[in-house]
Every structure is written in C-alpha cells, then in structure tokens.
Amino acid sequence: MKKLSLAWALMLFNICAAFAQDNNTVEMATGLRSSGKIWVVVCVILTIVIGMYIFLFTIDRRIKKLEDK
C-alpha cells in the first residue's frame, strides 16, 4: 500500500512540475489581477470552501447525535 501511495504522490508531483513549467500567460488572470477583480474571485472561492466546512461540521454533529441515541 505504501508503494502505491508513493507512486501516486510521485506521479502527481511530476504532473504539477510539468504544468508549472508552462510559459504561456493566461490573459484572463492577467486582466483580473490588473483590475483588482482577482480578490473577488478569491473571496467567492473562500466563501464556498468555508460554507462547505460549516455544512460538513453540522452534518457530523447531527450524525454523532443519532449514533448516541
């Protein structure tokens, strides 16, 4: 199991390294950064992630209550 996990981790690292070497600039990202709208995107993503954590936390509490009964 450790060998399989290590193989997956190395494969993922190699894929990330290959994409990191791409020299093409993304026009949309450059435009968002220059106009300051990138912070709106970051806030929306952060809001979604925080909402998911809160939702999962409340579901976990409800399940624990049901298990106790």
Backbone as CSV, one residue per row, in Angstrom:
resi,resn,N_x,N_y,N_z,CA_x,CA_y,CA_z,C_x,C_y,C_z
1,MET,0.821,-1.185,0.000,0.000,0.000,0.000,0.869,1.256,0.000
2,LYS,1.988,1.206,0.758,2.882,2.362,0.807,3.506,2.637,-0.560
3,LYS,3.843,1.559,-1.278,4.454,1.736,-2.590,3.468,2.388,-3.555
4,LEU,2.211,1.981,-3.466,1.191,2.553,-4.340,0.969,4.026,-4.019
5,SER,0.925,4.351,-2.736,0.756,5.745,-2.332,1.944,6.591,-2.769
6,LEU,3.129,6.048,-2.622,4.327,6.764,-3.042,4.335,6.971,-4.550
7,ALA,3.916,5.956,-5.290,3.875,6.074,-6.749,2.893,7.152,-7.178
8,TRP,1.725,7.191,-6.539,0.737,8.227,-6.864,1.257,9.613,-6.521
9,ALA,1.910,9.738,-5.394,2.448,11.033,-4.983,3.517,11.512,-5.956
10,LEU,4.405,10.616,-6.378,5.437,10.993,-7.326,4.849,11.364,-8.681
11,MET,3.830,10.623,-9.112,3.178,10.930,-10.380,2.504,12.297,-10.321
12,LEU,1.830,12.582,-9.218,1.174,13.870,-9.052,2.196,14.997,-9.022
13,PHE,3.305,14.781,-8.351,4.372,15.786,-8.294,4.931,16.061,-9.683
14,ASN,5.150,15.005,-10.464,5.684,15.173,-11.813,4.707,15.922,-12.705
15,ILE,3.424,15.643,-12.574,2.423,16.344,-13.376,2.388,17.819,-12.996
16,CYS,2.426,18.105,-11.697,2.425,19.501,-11.249,3.672,20.225,-11.738
17,ALA,4.803,19.564,-11.697,6.045,20.185,-12.156,5.983,20.459,-13.654
18,ALA,5.365,19.558,-14.409,5.263,19.761,-15.854,4.381,20.958,-16.168
19,PHE,3.279,21.117,-15.458,2.406,22.265,-15.689,3.025,23.560,-15.182
20,ALA,3.859,23.485,-14.173,4.474,24.679,-13.618,5.486,25.283,-14.579
21,GLN,5.991,24.507,-15.519,6.993,24.988,-16.451,6.381,25.632,-17.690
22,ASP,5.083,25.741,-17.747,4.413,26.343,-18.887,4.645,27.852,-18.864
23,ASN,5.144,28.407,-19.951,5.474,29.824,-20.001,4.356,30.681,-20.574
24,ASN,3.257,30.086,-20.980,2.154,30.863,-21.534,1.450,31.611,-20.417
25,THR,1.116,32.857,-20.663,0.370,33.620,-19.666,-1.110,33.526,-19.984
26,VAL,-1.892,33.460,-18.962,-3.332,33.399,-19.119,-3.854,34.826,-19.136
27,GLU,-4.469,35.205,-20.235,-4.914,36.588,-20.391,-5.979,36.967,-19.370
28,MET,-6.877,36.028,-19.078,-7.947,36.323,-18.138,-7.373,36.619,-16.748
29,ALA,-6.410,35.807,-16.318,-5.821,36.014,-14.994,-5.061,37.331,-14.940
30,THR,-4.372,37.669,-16.005,-3.648,38.933,-16.037,-4.616,40.105,-15.961
31,GLY,-5.720,40.003,-16.693,-6.725,41.061,-16.658,-7.374,41.192,-15.295
32,LEU,-7.658,40.063,-14.654,-8.261,40.111,-13.318,-7.302,40.706,-12.300
33,ARG,-6.024,40.362,-12.409,-5.044,40.920,-11.480,-4.867,42.418,-11.686
34,SER,-4.834,42.839,-12.934,-4.587,44.263,-13.190,-5.768,45.135,-12.773
35,SER,-6.981,44.602,-12.863,-8.149,45.402,-12.479,-8.533,45.214,-11.011
36,GLY,-7.871,44.296,-10.320,-8.156,44.081,-8.905,-9.335,43.155,-8.662
37,LYS,-9.895,42.585,-9.711,-11.050,41.698,-9.547,-10.660,40.304,-9.087
38,ILE,-9.375,40.001,-9.056,-8.932,38.690,-8.592,-9.342,38.477,-7.143
39,TRP,-9.417,39.569,-6.366,-9.803,39.448,-4.960,-11.270,39.050,-4.833
40,VAL,-12.092,39.435,-5.795,-13.491,38.998,-5.783,-13.550,37.493,-5.999
41,VAL,-12.748,36.999,-6.918,-12.707,35.556,-7.185,-12.213,34.804,-5.954
42,VAL,-11.179,35.315,-5.322,-10.632,34.676,-4.118,-11.673,34.659,-3.005
43,CYS,-12.397,35.758,-2.821,-13.418,35.824,-1.769,-14.567,34.856,-2.038
44,VAL,-14.973,34.736,-3.298,-16.056,33.798,-3.632,-15.621,32.366,-3.362
45,ILE,-14.422,32.013,-3.786,-13.923,30.654,-3.545,-13.782,30.391,-2.056
46,LEU,-13.272,31.363,-1.312,-13.123,31.217,0.134,-14.480,31.055,0.810
47,THR,-15.477,31.816,0.363,-16.824,31.697,0.919,-17.404,30.310,0.668
48,ILE,-17.197,29.791,-0.525,-17.704,28.452,-0.846,-17.029,27.394,0.017
49,VAL,-15.717,27.487,0.175,-14.986,26.488,0.974,-15.403,26.563,2.438
50,ILE,-15.519,27.763,2.980,-15.948,27.910,4.377,-17.360,27.375,4.556
51,GLY,-18.229,27.656,3.602,-19.598,27.126,3.667,-19.625,25.605,3.647
52,MET,-18.771,24.999,2.837,-18.711,23.535,2.797,-18.234,22.970,4.130
53,TYR,-17.216,23.610,4.744,-16.738,23.136,6.038,-17.806,23.266,7.115
54,ILE,-18.520,24.363,7.127,-19.591,24.537,8.109,-20.677,23.490,7.898
55,PHE,-21.046,23.262,6.646,-22.063,22.255,6.338,-21.621,20.867,6.790
56,LEU,-20.368,20.505,6.501,-19.877,19.189,6.906,-19.773,19.073,8.420
57,PHE,-19.400,20.148,9.094,-19.312,20.133,10.549,-20.693,19.913,11.171
58,THR,-21.718,20.606,10.648,-23.064,20.431,11.208,-23.614,19.036,10.917
59,ILE,-23.329,18.499,9.753,-23.774,17.133,9.448,-23.087,16.143,10.382
60,ASP,-21.797,16.361,10.642,-21.066,15.472,11.549,-21.672,15.499,12.946
61,ARG,-22.028,16.681,13.420,-22.653,16.779,14.745,-23.996,16.058,14.764
62,ARG,-24.788,16.202,13.718,-26.087,15.526,13.668,-25.918,14.012,13.658
63,ILE,-24.941,13.533,12.918,-24.699,12.083,12.860,-24.244,11.565,14.212
64,LYS,-23.402,12.316,14.900,-22.972,11.888,16.245,-24.150,11.815,17.205
65,LYS,-25.096,12.767,17.113,-26.270,12.733,17.958,-27.116,11.496,17.665
66,LEU,-27.272,11.173,16.382,-28.042,9.987,16.013,-27.357,8.712,16.475
67,GLU,-26.029,8.669,16.391,-25.310,7.479,16.848,-25.431,7.299,18.353
68,ASP,-25.456,8.412,19.087,-25.586,8.322,20.543,-26.952,7.786,20.940
69,LYS,-27.969,8.119,20.190,-29.312,7.626,20.511,-29.380,6.148,20.258
